[in-house]
Amino acid sequence: MRALRLLSHLVVAALALAAAVPARADLRISDLDVFLNDHEVTVHVVLLGTLPDGLHEGIQSGIPAHVQLVIELWQFQRLLPDRMLITKTIERTLTYNVVTKEFKVASLKGETRPIHTTRDVRDAQRVLSDIRGVKITPASALDPAAVIYVRVHAATALNGENTFVARMNGTAEQTTRQSDYRTIERVQ
């Protein structure tokens, strides 16, 4: 009887934990485009849900939110593990000034762009989530017959703390998306 009672408590605890886990992450990569522009591999990424509900209260109290993208260029190899060619990291931060009631989006790593200041949270979120024209590598550095693809890992978190506990609390999110396979030269 005691074992049955312990088992019922374990089942109730497991159901409570399952209910606490979100069904899906708010952070999503909606657009992932890979281009061969001006003889360079260029990537455009658009994120949706960069500021999940769990981050709004922290941002309004002055805690910065960080968005980090890790863009990886991979080469497909038949009968072997795929080979990672290049990795590029882009980090942006969103801060809110409680006194002036302004949002500020700044680039921390991987790109040079001016600081964007606005009073509208939607405008700040748009600037934070739209990553355009990231040059990965010159096309001449790649084998023209190679099959390549891009994999993007995106994470957003309050104060840059993206841990398991932070994701369970709703103050951090992460997601991954992979592009289609591409070649530099035309396949006939």
N, C-alpha and C positions, 0 to 999 in steps of 0.2 A: 504494500500500500504506500509505503514511504517512497519507494522508487517511482511509482506511478505519479505521485504528487510532485516529485522533483522533475520528472519528465514534462508534466503539464506546465510547470513554471518555466522550464527551458523553452517550450513551444511558445508560450506567451511572450517571453523576452525576445525570441527570434522574430515573431510577428511584429513586435513594437519596433525593432531595428529595421525590419523591411519597410515598414510604413514611414520611417524617418528618412530613408534614402530617396532622393528625388527620382522621378520616373525617367527624366531625360535632362541633360544639361541645357541651360539656357544659351550658352555660347555655341554658335554654329558658324561654319565657314560656308557662306552662301555662294560666293563666286571665287573660283580659283582658275585663273587664266595664265597659260604659258605661251609666250610669243618669242619669235625670232626676229627682233627689230634691230636694224642697223648692225647686223652681224653679231648680235648679242642675245643671250637668253635672258628674257625679261619676264617677271612674274607680277601679276596683279592679284590682290587678295582683298575680299570684302567680308568683314565679320558681322554677324548679327548677334545681338544679346551681349555686347561687350560690358554692359553695366547691369548685371542681374539684380533682382530685387534686394538680395542680401547686401549689396554694396552701397545702395543709395543712402542709407542712414549714416554709414561710416564716412562717405564722401561729403555729405552735408555737414558733418561735424569737423571736417578739415583733414581727414586721413586720406592720403593720396591713393589712387587706384593705378595699377600697372597692367599693361598689356604687353605680352612677349610673344613674338612669332619666331619660330625656328624653321627656316626654309632649307630643305635638303634637296640637292640634285642627285638623283640615283641613275645608275646604268644597269639595265636589265641584262642578265647573263644567263643564257640557256644552260641548264643542268648544273649551274653553280649558284651560290648565293649572290644576290644583287650587290653591286658595289656602290658605296656612297662616294660621290666625286667632290662635292662642295657643300659646305654648310654656311648659312648666313643667318645671323640673329638680329632682329629688330625689336627694340623696346621703346615704348611710349608711356608717358605718365599723365594722369589727369589729376589736377589739384583744384580745390575750391577754396577761395578766400572768403571767410565768413564775414569779414568787415566790408569788403567792396562788393560781395555777392557775385563774383566773377569766377568762371571756370577757365583753367589754363591747361592746354594740351602741349606738351613738350616732348621732343625726341631725346631719348637717353643714349641709344646705341644703334649703330647700323645705318643711320641716315642723317643727313643734314637738312633740316627744314626749320623755318622760323616758328617761334612760339605763337600759338593761336589762342587768343583771349576772346571770350564771349560770355554773355549773361544767360544764354539759352542752353539748357542741358542737352537738348536734342542736337543742336549744332556741335557741341563739344563731343557728343557721342559719335556723330557722323565723321568728324575729323579724326577721332581716336580709332575708328574701325576701318577706315578706307586707306589701304596700303597699295599705292600704285607706283609702277615704274621701278621696281627693285631689279637692278641689273645683277645677275648671278655670275655669269662668266662670258667671255668672248666665244663665239661659235668656233673660231679657229682652234681653240684649246680642246675641242671635243672631236671624237672620231665621227666623220660624216655618216658612217653606216651604223653607228651604235643606236640602240633603242634606249631612250632616256625618259624619265618621268620626275615629277616634283612631288615631294611630300611636305606638308605644312603641319606643324604642331603649334597650336595657339593656346595661350593661357592668360587668364585675367585674375587679379587678386588685389585685395586691399593691402596696402603697404608692401606689396611684392611677396607676401607670404602665401605660397601655393603648396600647402601640405594636405595630407589626407584629412586631417581634422578640420582645416579651413574649408575644404570642399564639402565636408559633411555639414558644417555650419552654414554653408551658403555664401561664404565670403570669398570663394575662389571657384573658378571653373576652368576646364581644359577640354580640348577637342583636337582631332586629327583628321586630315583629308588628304587624299592622293589624287594627282591629275591623271589624265589619260596618257598612254604611251605615245611617244613621238620620236621621229627621226629627223635629222637635219636635211638629208637629201631625200628627194621624192622617191617613193616606192612605186614601182610599176607593176 
